[in-house]
Amino acid sequence: MFDDIDDTQAPLIDHLIELRRRLIYALIGLVAACLFGFLVAEPVYNFLIAPLENTYTSWRADEMADLAKDNPDLSEEELAEQVPDFELVNLNVIEPFITKLKLSLAIGFSISFPLIAAQLYAFVAPGLYRNEKKAFLPFLGATPILFIAGAGLVYYIVMPLAWRFLLDVGQGFGSVLQQTMASYLSIVIQMILAFGISFQLPVLLVLLGKVGIVSSGGLARARKYAIVGIFAFAAVVTPPDFISQVILGLPMLALYELSVWGVRIVERQAKRDDDDADDAEAKPRSAPKPPPLEPEAAMPDGVSPKDFADVEPGAAPKQTQRSPKPKKQNDFSDLKARISKAYKRTPKKPKRPPKKR
């Protein structure tokens, strides 16, 4: 048993050294991106809070216009007091720093994610075949594109509609909207991550279909369960309003149907490759042509040099009948089994210690 451990010790150490090197590169990239995120945290926070500011400004103007119609005697100052502007507040002195630190980590991870994914791929790539690398690279490129698409959807469409709905339902006259920086940032990051991760559904399902874990027929039959699961997931990860839930649920349903279509294409390609491999195995190989005889060694058919040993001068050589050689059959039906048997390794039996007498 100890001999087997010693034999496998060197490859394991090499893999651990390579893994450590890749992790160090990824960690250095993450730290550098987080430091950059700390420098640009303030403009990024202003960018993230813009949907709430714009939505509240529009809602406040509409509320003041409706209030002025009902009460024409009110002045602009009185209308402004009735519908005050919102304020960003901090509950303690350390909250701005913690908020900036959290935002820096989120920015750093978003920037360094391509580097982290590249280091992970570089660690796994030596164990992949060339066709597997070609199949894996499109998914690696589609992941950030789909994540950015989900983040753009939540920023430009979901958040304005969700904030407007919540203001119309829950905000009353004479109350002040006081939003803490930490709570607002937590909600925004949660929504961006939820939409970005949800948009990875086609990548996940197509990869599972390529491995053979799921099939297009199984995904099509499970469509009704997928609808319930998608809307349940949307209800958990979005704010408590049906608008954001529907806006997340409908694209996820479209992505699910796109995944079924993608898995079907992968299955057709795999079937086409199997058929080509079977045709290549069933096609008989042409026998190699024998090399031409030299002029000195050329003999008539059925005549060998031994026939001239006992032949008198002027007499014809004896004709000998040669038995036909059996033709070699090209049977490739068990080619895979023979190759796997040739490369099959038998495990080494552990050496037993000698028995004590």
C-alpha positions in Angstrom: 0.0 0.0 0.0 2.8 2.4 0.8 4.5 1.7 -2.5 1.4 2.7 -4.4 1.3 6.0 -2.4 4.9 6.7 -3.2 4.3 6.0 -6.9 1.5 8.6 -7.1 3.1 11.1 -4.8 5.0 13.0 -7.6 2.0 13.7 -9.9 -0.1 14.8 -7.0 2.5 17.3 -5.8 2.9 18.6 -9.3 -0.9 19.2 -9.5 -1.0 20.9 -6.2 1.9 23.2 -7.2 0.1 24.1 -10.4 -3.1 24.7 -8.4 -1.3 26.9 -6.0 0.2 29.0 -8.8 -3.1 29.5 -10.4 -4.7 30.5 -7.1 -1.9 33.0 -6.4 -2.5 34.6 -9.9 -6.2 34.8 -9.3 -5.8 36.2 -5.8 -3.3 38.9 -7.0 -5.8 39.9 -9.7 -8.7 40.1 -7.2 -6.7 42.2 -4.8 -5.6 44.6 -7.5 -9.2 44.9 -8.8 -10.5 45.5 -5.3 -8.0 48.3 -4.8 -9.1 49.9 -8.1 -12.8 49.4 -7.0 -12.1 51.3 -3.7 -10.8 54.2 -5.7 -13.9 54.4 -8.0 -16.5 53.3 -5.4 -18.0 56.8 -5.1 -18.9 57.3 -8.8 -20.0 53.7 -9.1 -22.4 54.3 -6.1 -23.7 57.4 -7.7 -24.3 55.4 -10.8 -26.2 52.7 -8.9 -28.4 55.1 -7.0 -29.4 57.0 -10.2 -32.5 54.8 -10.9 -33.9 55.5 -7.4 -33.2 59.3 -7.7 -34.7 59.6 -11.2 -37.7 57.4 -10.3 -38.4 59.3 -7.1 -38.0 62.7 -8.8 -40.6 61.7 -11.5 -43.0 60.2 -8.9 -42.6 63.4 -6.7 -43.5 65.7 -9.6 -46.6 63.6 -10.4 -47.7 63.6 -6.8 -47.2 67.4 -6.4 -49.2 67.9 -9.6 -52.1 65.8 -8.4 -52.0 67.5 -5.0 -52.0 70.9 -6.6 -55.2 70.0 -8.6 -57.0 68.9 -5.4 -55.7 71.9 -3.4 -55.2 74.9 -5.7 -54.6 77.2 -2.7 -51.3 75.5 -1.6 -48.1 77.3 -2.5 -45.0 75.6 -3.9 -43.4 75.6 -0.5 -46.4 73.9 1.0 -46.5 71.3 -1.8 -42.8 70.6 -1.3 -43.5 70.1 2.4 -46.4 67.7 1.7 -44.2 65.7 -0.7 -40.6 66.0 0.5 -37.5 64.8 -1.3 -35.9 61.5 -0.1 -32.7 61.4 1.9 -29.8 59.0 2.1 -28.9 58.5 5.8 -26.3 56.6 7.8 -27.1 55.0 11.1 -23.6 55.2 12.5 -20.3 56.7 11.7 -18.7 53.4 10.4 -21.5 52.6 7.9 -20.2 54.7 5.0 -16.8 53.0 5.2 -18.4 49.5 5.4 -20.6 50.3 2.5 -17.6 51.5 0.4 -15.7 48.4 1.3 -18.6 46.1 0.2 -18.9 48.0 -3.0 -15.2 47.7 -3.6 -15.3 44.0 -3.2 -18.2 43.7 -5.6 -16.4 45.9 -8.2 -13.2 43.9 -7.8 -14.8 40.5 -8.2 -16.7 41.7 -11.3 -13.5 43.1 -12.9 -11.3 40.1 -12.0 -13.8 37.4 -12.9 -12.4 36.9 -16.4 -9.0 36.5 -14.9 -10.2 34.0 -12.3 -12.1 32.0 -15.0 -9.0 32.1 -17.3 -6.8 30.7 -14.4 -9.4 28.0 -13.7 -9.5 27.0 -17.4 -5.6 27.0 -17.6 -5.5 24.6 -14.7 -8.1 22.2 -16.3 -7.0 22.6 -19.9 -4.1 20.2 -19.8 -6.5 17.3 -19.0 -8.8 18.1 -21.9 -8.6 16.9 -25.5 -8.6 19.3 -28.4 -12.2 18.8 -29.2 -13.2 19.3 -25.6 -11.3 22.6 -25.5 -13.1 23.8 -28.6 -16.4 22.8 -27.0 -15.6 24.5 -23.7 -14.3 27.9 -25.0 -17.7 29.1 -26.4 -19.3 28.6 -23.0 -16.5 30.4 -21.3 -17.0 33.4 -23.6 -20.8 33.4 -23.2 -20.8 33.5 -19.4 -19.7 37.2 -19.0 -21.9 38.3 -21.9 -25.0 36.7 -20.4 -24.2 38.2 -17.0 -23.8 41.7 -18.4 -27.2 41.2 -20.2 -28.9 40.3 -16.9 -27.3 43.2 -15.1 -28.3 45.6 -17.8 -31.9 44.4 -17.7 -32.1 44.9 -13.9 -30.6 48.3 -14.0 -32.4 49.9 -17.0 -35.8 48.2 -16.8 -36.4 46.3 -13.5 -35.3 48.8 -10.9 -37.2 51.9 -12.3 -40.4 49.9 -12.6 -39.9 48.2 -9.2 -39.2 51.5 -7.4 -42.1 53.2 -9.1 -44.5 50.5 -8.1 -43.3 50.5 -4.5 -43.6 54.2 -4.3 -47.1 54.2 -5.6 -48.2 51.5 -3.2 -46.3 52.3 0.0 -45.4 56.0 0.0 -47.9 58.4 1.6 -48.2 62.2 1.9 -46.3 63.8 4.7 -43.7 61.0 5.0 -40.1 61.2 4.2 -38.3 58.5 2.3 -35.1 57.9 4.2 -33.0 55.2 2.6 -29.8 53.9 4.2 -26.8 53.5 2.0 -26.1 50.0 3.2 -29.6 48.6 2.7 -30.0 50.2 -0.8 -26.6 48.8 -1.9 -27.5 45.3 -0.6 -30.8 45.3 -2.5 -29.1 46.5 -5.8 -26.3 44.0 -5.5 -28.7 41.2 -4.7 -30.8 42.0 -7.8 -27.8 42.3 -10.1 -26.4 39.0 -8.9 -29.8 37.3 -9.1 -30.4 38.4 -12.7 -26.8 37.8 -13.8 -26.7 34.3 -12.4 -30.2 33.5 -13.7 -29.1 34.4 -17.2 -26.5 31.6 -17.0 -29.3 29.0 -17.3 -28.5 28.2 -21.0 -24.8 27.7 -20.3 -25.5 25.3 -17.4 -28.2 23.3 -19.2 -26.3 23.0 -22.5 -23.1 21.9 -20.6 -25.2 19.3 -18.8 -26.7 18.2 -22.1 -23.2 17.9 -23.6 -22.1 15.7 -20.8 -25.3 13.6 -21.1 -26.9 14.3 -17.7 -30.0 16.0 -19.3 -31.7 15.6 -22.6 -33.8 17.8 -24.8 -36.8 15.4 -24.4 -36.5 15.4 -20.6 -36.3 19.2 -20.5 -39.3 19.5 -22.7 -41.3 17.1 -20.6 -40.3 19.0 -17.4 -41.4 22.4 -18.8 -44.4 22.7 -16.5 -42.2 22.0 -13.4 -39.6 24.5 -14.7 -42.3 27.3 -15.0 -43.2 26.8 -11.3 -39.6 26.6 -10.2 -38.6 29.7 -12.2 -41.3 31.9 -10.8 -40.6 30.6 -7.3 -37.0 31.5 -7.7 -37.9 34.9 -9.0 -40.2 35.5 -6.0 -37.3 34.7 -3.6 -34.5 36.8 -5.2 -36.4 39.9 -6.2 -38.1 42.6 -4.2 -41.7 41.8 -3.0 -43.5 43.1 -6.1 -44.9 41.1 -8.9 -43.5 43.4 -11.6 -39.9 42.5 -10.9 -40.9 38.9 -10.5 -42.6 38.8 -13.8 -39.7 40.7 -15.5 -37.2 38.1 -14.2 -39.5 35.1 -14.8 -40.3 35.8 -18.4 -36.7 36.1 -19.6 -35.8 32.9 -17.7 -38.6 31.0 -19.4 -37.3 32.3 -22.8 -33.8 31.2 -21.8 -35.1 27.8 -20.7 -36.6 27.3 -24.2 -33.4 28.5 -25.7 -31.6 25.9 -23.6 -33.9 23.1 -24.9 -33.1 24.2 -28.4 -29.3 24.3 -27.6 -29.4 20.8 -26.0 -31.2 19.5 -29.1 -28.4 20.9 -31.4 -25.7 19.3 -29.2 -27.5 15.9 -29.3 -27.8 16.1 -33.1 -24.1 17.0 -33.4 -23.1 14.1 -31.1 -25.3 11.7 -33.1 -23.7 12.9 -36.4 -20.2 12.4 -34.9 -21.1 8.8 -33.8 -22.5 8.0 -37.2 -19.3 9.2 -38.9 -17.2 7.2 -36.5 -19.3 4.0 -37.2 -19.0 4.6 -41.0 -15.3 5.0 -40.6 -15.1 1.7 -38.7 -17.3 -0.2 -41.1 -15.4 0.9 -44.2 -12.9 -1.9 -45.2 -9.3 -0.9 -45.5 -7.6 -1.5 -48.9 -4.8 -4.1 -48.6 -1.3 -2.6 -49.2 0.2 -3.3 -52.6 3.3 -5.7 -52.5 6.6 -4.2 -53.6 7.6 -5.0 -57.2 10.0 -7.8 -57.8 13.5 -7.1 -59.0 14.2 -8.3 -62.6 16.7 -11.0 -61.5 14.2 -12.4 -59.0 11.2 -12.3 -61.2 9.8 -15.8 -61.8 6.7 -17.1 -63.7 3.6 -17.8 -61.7 3.9 -21.1 -59.8 7.7 -21.4 -60.4 10.4 -21.2 -57.7 14.2 -21.3 -57.9 14.1 -24.9 -56.4 12.3 -26.2 -59.5 15.5 -25.5 -61.6 17.7 -27.6 -59.4 17.0 -31.0 -60.9 15.9 -29.9 -64.4 18.0 -31.0 -67.3 19.1 -28.4 -69.8 16.4 -27.7 -72.4 13.6 -29.3 -70.3 10.6 -27.3 -69.1 10.4 -26.6 -65.3 7.9 -28.5 -63.2 4.7 -26.7 -62.4 3.9 -26.8 -58.7 0.4 -26.1 -57.4 0.4 -23.5 -54.7 -2.4 -23.6 -52.1 -4.3 -20.3 -52.0 -3.7 -18.2 -48.9 -6.8 -17.4 -46.8 -7.8 -13.8 -47.3 -7.5 -11.6 -44.2 -10.9 -10.2 -43.1 -11.1 -6.6 -42.0 -13.4 -6.8 -39.0 -13.6 -3.6 -37.1 -16.6 -4.4 -34.9 -14.5 -5.0 -31.8 -12.0 -2.3 -32.5 -13.0 -0.2 -29.5 -12.9 -3.2 -27.2 -9.4 -4.2 -28.5 -8.0 -0.7 -28.0 -9.4 -0.4 -24.5 -8.1 -3.9 -23.7 -4.6 -2.9 -25.0 -4.5 0.2 -22.9 -6.1 -1.2 -19.8 -3.9 -1.0 -16.8 -4.1 -3.5 -14.1 -3.8 -2.1 -10.6 -0.6 -2.9 -8.8 -1.1 -5.4 -6.0 0.3 -4.1 -2.7 3.2 -5.9 -1.2 2.3 -7.8 1.9 4.8 -7.7 4.8 6.3 -11.1 5.6 4.6 -13.1 8.3 6.2 -13.2 11.6 7.2 -16.6 12.8 
